[in-house]
Amino acid sequence: MEPGEVAAAVWRAESATIVGGLVRLVGDVGLAEELAQDALVAALEQWPAAGVPDTPAAWLTTVARRRALDHLRRTGRLEGLPDDGWAPEAPAPPSGATTPDDVLRLVLLTCHPALAREERTALTLRLVAGLSTAEIARAFLLHEPQVVARIARARRTLAGLGLGPETVGDRLDAVLEVVYLVFNEGYTATAGDDLLRPALVDEAVRLGRLLVEHAPGDPEVHGLVALMELQASRSAARTDAAGAPVPLDEQDRSRWDADAIRRGLTAVLRAREVQHGPPGPYVLQAAIAAGHARPDGTDWAQVAALYDLLVVVLPTPVVRLNRAVALGRVQGPAAGLAAVDEIAADGALRDYHLLAAVRADLLARLGRDAEARVEWRRAAAATTNGAERAVLLRRADALAAAAVSGPTLGPAVERFLARDDLAAASRRSYAQTLHRLVGALGDLRPLATLDAGTVAAVVTAQWGDASAATWNRHRATVRSFVAHLDRAELARDLVVRSLPARPPSGAPAAVPDGPVRERALWTLLAETGATVTDALALDVPDVGRLRCSPTTTALLAALVGDRTAGPLFLTDRRPGPTRTPGARDLCPHTGRRRLSYERAEYLFKQASGGSTLRSLRRDRQATISSSSLPFVSATAR
């Protein structure tokens, strides 16, 4: 394994422990993560030349700790640190020898009640599970910038709160949720070639056991531990020798971990002992897992009855989908398919590959092989896990003999996009819409099976909550496509939406109490009417030549601080090792890069409540004749 691969693997396994220990030392989540990443960058730079150390995790821990101590020394905070394993006089802790509660403390911190649910979830998966923003985006069917924004908001909120003693207390529900998310990421990896990430499974189970020590009288804690133990017991049988997923019914139950099942069932019994009211979601899910854990096969009747209870206390689309699977086993595939189609109609799982996979299985059991093949391929296209995709495609290929009569959707879309009379911009825009349509309906969907109701249901599921302008754009694309097919009736049910009235032009919203950077940029642009590009191109030495009002001058001085060189407006974080900018765009003092136009636009919009830099400049240019930055001339200086 190459040094870079070793560093990445160790980082994935140890980052939560390292960051958790650093948080205890420096008292700041963002700074702790930054210091830990500095250690990773040092490893990537030094290991290729010096060789991978014997204990790479301990190396990373030690370097991160030294960076933290250097930071504390520079800021005068080194005195008064707690005398524990991270105190400056103590030897560097080896891997695994840090305080065992460091990761749990980190989870408690990222589950702070001041954070919104989606923010704490994203931050926990980033810090504890070590997921990248792209992986989190895929797990929650979001765009990557949305995840970046959530994590940034969570960091800012925590930085403004200050850290104190973290206890389970009223954070228990949130902690259980994120621990189970970590487990699920390990049990079925969101992306990559492997189905399982055992380290995450083990870490989640370990955290669950720690929670039992903190809340022994809570049945849901025991329920979560039972659920994780029972599910993890099947890990060895969930993949074949080639790493391909094996469905539950086809697994060799003799390979299930009997000790884990025993621990899980014991936890179920313990949950019942301390239960004094109706069972909660984790207890019910543990009971369902126990129903699967029988050596003679799943008790589907019991599982279906438990799902009827679970869907009441946890009515999520995924729980409804699992209930549909159980219904299909107990009442037959037609009943299961009806339940799945009801879930598909509301669009909540429109990009969830298991919706298509479940539907494919039910269709195949009904003997509708051609439709099942379409659904298997649709599920394969939607998953980002390579092992799952391979299995889904094999199932589709196994139904290759099923006749597909007439032209199909995927090739028809490609022919439409390949027309010579389409401009490049139109082709790109059409492709975004139509490829989503193909993803939802399947590339092998016979055109003859399409009707107006199906098309309207898919378009509504995909873009029903979009703005009127976005909806109308996708609607127009679908209308153009079906007109090209000479099937205009397919767009009959797609109704154009009225656009909201444009707000009157006026002065953009102010940024009264935003961060210094945003306020400085705003006042500079508002005062001068200069272009955003020109403002972002300023360097620190340029500030002394600017001729601005006292307010703007004071803000710029606060923004510069002790810096003497480098870009004036900087990003919040240092760039990753693979995204190093040129020297001109990198601050020699902080290591941060120059703020980009896109990021500045986003930050300003967040700080101003919706106004954009573009609108600010447009409105200011209406009253300011000059749009150049007002520099003091050389002679005047």
Salt bridges, closest charged atoms under 4 A:
GLU33 OE2 - ARG126 NE 3.56
GLU33 OE1 - ARG155 NH2 2.59
GLU34 OE2 - ARG574 NH2 2.95
GLU34 OE1 - ARG592 NH1 3.63
ASP38 OD2 - ARG574 NH2 2.80
ASP70 OD1 - ARG73 NH1 3.05
ASP84 OD2 - ARG24 NH1 2.29
ASP102 OD1 - ARG24 NE 3.01
ASP102 OD1 - ARG105 NH1 2.79
GLU119 OE2 - ARG153 NE 2.91
GLU135 OE1 - ARG12 NH2 2.78
GLU166 OE1 - ARG171 NH1 2.60
GLU177 OE2 - ARG117 NH2 2.35
GLU185 OE2 - ARG197 NH1 3.24
GLU203 OE2 - ARG206 NH2 2.83
GLU229 OE2 - ARG209 NH2 2.69
GLU229 OE2 - ARG263 NE 3.21
ASP249 OD2 - ARG329 NH2 2.64
ASP259 OD1 - ARG262 NH2 2.20
GLU273 OE1 - ARG270 NH1 2.90
ASP296 OD2 - ARG294 NH2 3.52
ASP308 OD1 - ARG323 NE 2.75
ASP341 OD1 - ARG359 NE 2.63
ASP346 OD2 - ARG320 NH1 3.05
ASP351 OD2 - ARG436 NH2 3.90
GLU371 OE1 - ARG368 NH2 2.88
GLU375 OE1 - ARG359 NH1 3.91
GLU375 OE1 - ARG378 NH2 2.98
GLU375 OE2 - ARG445 NH2 3.77
GLU388 OE1 - HIS353 NE2 3.14
GLU414 OE2 - HIS435 NE2 2.99
ASP421 OD2 - ARG419 NH2 2.77
ASP443 OD2 - ARG377 NH2 3.09
GLU489 OE2 - ARG487 NE 2.65
ASP493 OD1 - ARG492 NE 3.17
GLU518 OE1 - ARG517 NE 3.23
ASP539 OD2 - ARG584 NH2 3.84
ASP539 OD1 - ARG594 NH2 2.83
ASP542 OD1 - ARG545 NH2 3.37
ASP572 OD1 - ARG517 NH1 3.22
ASP585 OD1 - ARG584 NH1 3.71
ASP585 OD1 - ARG594 NE 2.63
ASP619 OD1 - ARG618 NE 3.48
